[in-house]
Amino acid sequence: MRNETHPHNEMLKGTLDMMILRTLVAGDAHGHTIAKVIERTSEDLLEVEQGSLYPALHRLEDRRWVSSHWGASENNRKAKFYRLTAEGRKQLVRETSRWRQMTRAIGLVMGEERGAQ
Amino acid sequence: MSWMRFLHRKRSDSELQDEIEAFLTEETADNEARGLTPDEAARQARLKFGNPQRVRESLWMQNTPQRLAGIARDIKYACRTLNRTPGFTIMAVAVMALCIGVATSLFTVVRSVLLRPLPFRDPARLVMVYEHFRGGELSYHPVAPADFYDWRSKTHGFEDMAIMRPAEYNLTGARNELSESVGAEAGSPNLFSLLGVQPALGWGFAEADDQRGSTVVMLTWSLFERRFAGDAKIVGGQIHLDGKPYTVVGVLPSWFTYPNTGIQLWVPYKADASPEMLQHHDWHGSQVVARLRPDVSLASAIAQVGAIQYQNHLQYPHDPVAEDVVSRSLNEDLAGDVKRPLMLMLSAVGCMLLIGCLNVANLLVARGAARQKEVAIRSALGAQRATLIREQMAESVLICAAGGVGGILLSLGATEWLAKAWKDLPTAQSIHMDGAVIAFACALMFAAALIAGLLPTLSSTGKSMLKALQTSVRTGSSSVSRTALRKSLLTAEIGITVVLLVAAGLLLKSFMQLRAANVGCVVDNTLTLQYNLPGKRYDTPEKQNAFNEALLAQVRAMPGVRGAALGTTVPGTGYWGTDEFTVEEHAPLNTGEHLPDALTRWADPGYFSALGIPLVSGRFFTSHERVERSYKVIVSRQLIQQYFAREDPIGKHLHIPGRAHDGAPNLMDWEIVGVVGDILYQVGKEPKATIYFPILEGRSGATLAVHTATDPLQFSVMLQKQIASLDPELPVSNVLTMNQIIGASLVNARLSTTLVLAFAVLSLILASVGLYGVLSYLTIQRTSELGIRMALGAQRDQLLQLMLMDGLRPALFGLGLGLLMSFAATRILQSMLFGTKPLDPVVLSGVIATLLAVAVLACLAPAWRAFRLDPMKALRTE
């Protein structure tokens, strides 16, 4: 059902937060890197809208799932780095399991899994 | 956490800007690495990022609680709107501040006087018990101690009952220095435990102290502070009362100002009561406080006391012994006569507040009209009604909030003034603002904001508003419904104003009647003063007479003195005592019939001529009628009219059970030697039958009234010197002119009249401003219509008439409505009026004329503008 020519860039609501958290598992990152990692990992199918990335980062920080600090980027420029907190790690586990349940449920409804059997 | 976010949103915004900057640099660098030119790299980076402003805005909104932001925006918007019309804003805020301030002040007084519980233990169970003569004049008759002792010993409905009566003492130091006359109460020792009051110092009265000749005294805190400099050593020490040494056994706490602040000290009830006084059931002069048992209802406790009293009544059929008892709560008893005028003023100020709100509402409706299209368009675009209402309410809320704050400040001053200006306000509790009063003011503020804001808002956001989109200005009918709303607001305003005007007019007329009341004696240029000869040095009637007569002779010889009168109670100073009597020569009364009673006064031979009280028949007292030979009385015309129909009273005898001859307790007949004109014992009360006894039978307390040729106050020092020359230690009190005495009894009537009148005038001004505003608005709205009328041949005076009638119609409706409401409202006022009927035609026609005149004046200016309209210009206006 995917339209291969146009990246499906309308993300499911709530998944951006989860993906940001997942990205940060690999280590601290600033906004640019996070966006790039998400896009690359999704084979450029997902495009992170900057309009929602930064509010999302601030929201996660408010909920204490990530912490932030100013540092130097790989190109030695000033950037704000985000780090996953212990609380954020727990949240990621919760979100991931919920996501798995959800995709399985949707898969069942769409008959994919059964059809595969 | 959201609050932290809210408070730090500025910082987080600047951080975000840095982040965006960092992102763009990174992206540009990446693009450059891919081989784009620097310009193109930067352009692509910006394209990828999108609008940074949007990102900032969305974060800003995320950091702001939306509801709060909306309210803040509304307030800011309302501030700007109000700022644009400072005249309107100041007017509206001032009106609100005035109304809320006065209402708050009155509420403070009402709360302190009527609502707040007394500072005694469990005050809800405290009641005053009075005797009640069926068909008598006084509903709450003072109690005879003999009755009280029966009640206390024979009934069980009350935990305890205590008795007290007012007294007055001449207080001097241990060496008779610095004499002053102090108000006192004689109370039974259990009174203090009954009320739940512990002495602040000392131990108080013991049961054993309550006997004749007891010389213990308790001081109130104010006397203790003032006279004894708060020195605790006075407890156990001695003070002199009427020349006798008394031991101070206690000092009452500072908050204890019961029954009023005038009371300076307390003595045991029986300390100077004669045995006869305690035994006789007709010696009415005391108050009884009782504490109800928690498990007994007031009705049954009072019924028990009433049964005992009825037995007493049956036992003494020929004495004035009451048949019944009545009770009222201690709180109500202290509030006394103040309750009614207080409630009147509170309702008057409530009306004024309502008018103020309606006026602000009216002005807001007019302002809302200008925004009608805007509101309609916004709501068509999907704005929620609640949002629109909230937005428009902001203005009225702001006005009322500012008014409320101003009002609270205003009422701080006004309360103090009111408490001072109001005579006889019960002072058992201090009158001050507290949390409850502030809460009341805030509640008023919100109610006012709701009334003033919701009416116009609801009308402008209702379903009808979509019509506003359809109509064009040309049709001139775009705001018919709004005009109708303004007119009905106006009608209500004028109606309430009429009620206030009628009430004020009635009070004013009643007050004029009071002022014009003829007291029945000389009033101008008359000075009075009181003294009390101490019983220790003036122990016989002869000694008392010697002083009194010497004083009279000296005063009459003073230059500039036209006459001097010596009596006990001069006219206009109050009810004081009465005596029951029968006419000896008449047939005896049937049993169960009421003994007639008359005010009791004493007078010297020259009293009536000095005070200008006319002799109707017979003669005045002579200086021979003294001590044992004095069994003669003079009566007032009222008494003759009531009890001697077509009969010559001279030479007849009055049988007065309360006044036995000296040394002959069975002789109680007094011969009438003269009849004099009536005097008013109190301005505002009907004259009452009066019996005058000769003062030369020997009295220790007296009032000297001096009629002078010039300003009487100049004589006060000379008079006091005359008294000091006869007895340097004798204190005088209440040095007042007759006009002061009569003025003082009118102070409260004057206060309530002035205040209600002020409220009414203010309401009239508000209503006329409202009328003017509505009509001006209408004229502008109908300009083009008027132009068309003129073009079609309407005459100018027809237009004038049209506009005038348009404005006068709500005024006339309001007038009719107000008059109807007045008929109901004035009934409540009736008991406060003197010589004025609730539907006084002069007052009613005065109110109607005033209101119509003001209404015509308010309508004339806008109507005149319509009259002078240039039809060409009018037709061109949009």
Boltz contact constraints between the chains, C-beta under 6 A:
constraints:
  - contact:
      token1: [A, 31]
      token2: [B, 19]
      max_distance: 6.0
  - contact:
      token1: [A, 31]
      token2: [B, 23]
      max_distance: 6.0
  - contact:
      token1: [A, 32]
      token2: [B, 23]
      max_distance: 6.0
  - contact:
      token1: [A, 32]
      token2: [B, 26]
      max_distance: 6.0
  - contact:
      token1: [A, 50]
      token2: [B, 49]
      max_distance: 6.0
  - contact:
      token1: [A, 50]
      token2: [B, 50]
      max_distance: 6.0
  - contact:
      token1: [A, 51]
      token2: [B, 50]
      max_distance: 6.0
  - contact:
      token1: [A, 51]
      token2: [B, 54]
      max_distance: 6.0
  - contact:
      token1: [A, 51]
      token2: [B, 55]
      max_distance: 6.0
  - contact:
      token1: [A, 54]
      token2: [B, 16]
      max_distance: 6.0
  - contact:
      token1: [A, 54]
      token2: [B, 55]
      max_distance: 6.0
  - contact:
      token1: [A, 55]
      token2: [B, 58]
      max_distance: 6.0
  - contact:
      token1: [A, 55]
      token2: [B, 59]
      max_distance: 6.0
  - contact:
      token1: [A, 55]
      token2: [B, 62]
      max_distance: 6.0
  - contact:
      token1: [A, 58]
      token2: [B, 59]
      max_distance: 6.0
  - contact:
      token1: [A, 62]
      token2: [B, 5]
      max_distance: 6.0
  - contact:
      token1: [A, 75]
      token2: [B, 29]
      max_distance: 6.0
  - contact:
      token1: [A, 77]
      token2: [B, 25]
      max_distance: 6.0
  - contact:
      token1: [A, 79]
      token2: [B, 22]
      max_distance: 6.0
  - contact:
      token1: [A, 80]
      token2: [B, 19]
      max_distance: 6.0
